[in-house]
Amino acid sequence: MLGSGKRKCGIGMAILLGGSVALAGCGSTEVSNTEVSAVVVDMQEAQLGSLTLQNSFVGTVTPQEMVYVIPFASGTITEVNYNVGDHVNAGDVLFRIDDSAARLQLQQAKLSATSAKQQVDMATGSQQSSTDLQLDSAIVQAQSGYEQAQIGYFQAKNAYEKLDDLTEEYKERVEQFDQAIASNDYAKIMELLPQLVASFPPDSVSSGDIDITNPSVVSMVANAQLSGYQSQRDTAHDYFLQASSAYRAAESGLNIANKSKDLTQGQIRQDANAQAKTSLSLAQLGVDSAELALSYYTVEAPISGVIQSRSVEVNGIAASSNPAFIIANEDSMTVTFSVSEAVRNTLQVGDSVTVERNGVNYEGHITEVGVAVTQATGLFQVKASVSVSNGTLPSGVSAKITADTYSEENVVVIPYDAVYYDNDSAYVYLCVDHKAVKTYVTTGIFDDTNIVILDGISTGDMVITSWSPRLLDGVEVAAPGTTAQK
């Protein structure tokens, strides 16, 4: 910069500074009417504000709700109503199994109930003259009810124990497989993978709907199938408890009937009445059980959604070893993505995210933040729920997820362009008494427009926000349209 008072011998020099003219000649000892113009800069007052950064990730879309429909009854399939890709509502009949035997059992149960009702009528005021006949009839009825209940009890017991063994064996195999994935035990994974895949729906495996080469996918399907086995076992256990209760009631009724001959005539009537009522309850329980068993032959959709897989055909055999249908609710999807530990620490369940695919944005929220890294990636897995119209965000596709990550609240925020760097040190220029003052600062997060200042300046400080080649520490500065101070 040129300043006032400069001399150069032998040469007359005129310098125009801020509209004033200064003349200096050889041998001159003073400069008159000299004025250096102030550097014109933009400036603004430092204020408190907030700054939030966003990060983008790539995730995989899967249905949030997916069920494996496993029939509780076995037999020949007589009707199949839906195909892969069809939309079904909860309660829609997916397929039917030949229920002829179950209907006969229900008819027999109803006849037993009618007979028991007749026994109650006899015990409460029939005109039968012979008490012995009443007792004999009650004993015969009790014996018949006991035998039926005994058969039902052992059938239910065997069915439950079989399902329990199958479920526990499958659970152990799934747990071993998940442990092998967690420990990267490749040999164990390859040993167990074919065993698990053998239990999957054949159509899903052959069509490629299930990627059997991906241990994580196999684990997900196996765990879902395990849930189906556990649900089936729980239902069988409930049926076993009902049959056990009926068995004990029938046994009690038979004991009462057998003891009745040794009682007084009045007591006989009371016991006969009690036994008949017990038989009636038992018979009704038999009807209820038969109706429940009959309902298993009509298989309904447990949820509304789109059919992903079907493994049953008309005239084929339904079995409880494989899922007959896989149904996914595609109105609510889950997007799974991976993040570093630093980003994970900024995310919480409930945080909003934006999911974008093919130029369309969907709003969602985080439902799960992983607590351990995934062995395959070394990153933390995060899941977000997205509500969409049916099929607009297909299962298995990749999508872009944008989430707020780093954030600073109630901090000093200034324009990013106002910060300069001296080696590794950041500084700004403040306007103090109409002069530029170089001030070192500690910076925080920043984006393309603003930057957070953690230390060095305070609210109210006037920050110079524009650059000039004449902007140096101590230079006089002025805002546009103002006059420099003298």
PyMOL commands that set and color helices and strands:
alter all, ss='L'
color gray80, all
select helices_A, chain A and resi 100-123+131-182+186-197+202-207+215-262+265-295+341-344+416-418
alter helices_A, ss='H'
color red, helices_A
select strands_A, chain A and resi 13-17+20-24+39-40+43-45+47-69+75-80+87-88+93-97+298-300+305-310+317-318+325-339+352-357+360-373+380-387+398-415+420-422+425-432+435-446+450-455+462-464+477-478
alter strands_A, ss='S'
color yellow, strands_A
deselect
rebuild
show_as cartoon
